Amino acid sequence: MREYKHKLLGYLRREILPTTHCPGCGCGQVLNAFVNAIDDLEIDPKNIISVTGIGCSSWIPSPYLKCDTLHTTHGRAVAFATGVKVIRPQANVVVIAGDGDLAGIGGNHLIHAARRNVGLAVFLVNNYIYGMTGGQVSPTTPFGAVTTTTPYSNAEYPLNIAEVVAAAGANYVARWTTYHIRKLIAAMKEVLQKKGFSFIEIVSQCPVSYGRRVGLRDGVAFMEYFKKSSVGVGTAENMSEEELEGKIVVGKLVERHRIEFTESLRRINESCQKRASGE
């Protein structure tokens, strides 16, 4: 087995390195950013419970992260994570999964976990497609894009998932791309320290299943596209809908301080116990 010495590799399961992601895939960048974030915060992986579903992005926590991991059924990651948080309210419960998993098949779970303000750190890796299963259209696929299930162009408008989660009531919502890696790490650190439902949409590249169909055949081309197409939230506020067409709005969309779900449950339980004991 190859000898790895970098300290960040201590957070990974070395027996399966290097990763099996496709050349140019952004999942490795997301994994790198997350490991940097927990290292900066000095969070022991033993205190992290990661939950994921099915897809390319689900390989980020499972099997690579050296922590307790639930690799769940497709679209059910947030539902499983909610159960974990209720039973282990003091744990750092992290969900890392893709747009098809969280915004598509698991979209309803995502919305209601945000509404309830469950204390989860959710990282949605949005590569615009169902990458692992053959390149089918997903809820975030851009209008007009060609996929295996929309061979003559996508007739649907994409779901602005970060805005939906913000509207549902999450305590923290942001969007960054894999090009904005330092800002992504900083946002991840904020999320890992934030109480309540915290969410980052990470726009990531998929050169193999998506990029080759839209003229972005490698990771470098995607980085150039993300750099050129990204607009900060402050700038976007002064732009029209037409001007924002095809742009990626990046930055922090919302931050609130509503009481977290399991804390509400604890207060209710304590109140019921006092009434039952006659206090």
Secondary structure, DSSP 8 states (H G I E B T S, - for coil): ------GGGGGB-GGG-S----TT-THHHHHHHHHHHHHHTT--GGGEEEEE-SSGGGGTTTTTBSSEEEE-STT-HHHHHHHHHHH-TTSEEEEEEEHIIIIIITHHHHHHHHHHT---EEEEEE-SEETTTT-EE-TT--TT---SS-TT---S----HHHHHHHHT-SEEEEEETT-HHHHHHHHHHHHH-SS-EEEEEE---IIIIIHHHT--SHHHHHHHHHHHEEEHHHHTTS-TTTTTT-EEEEEEEE-----HHHHHHHHHHHHHHHHTT-
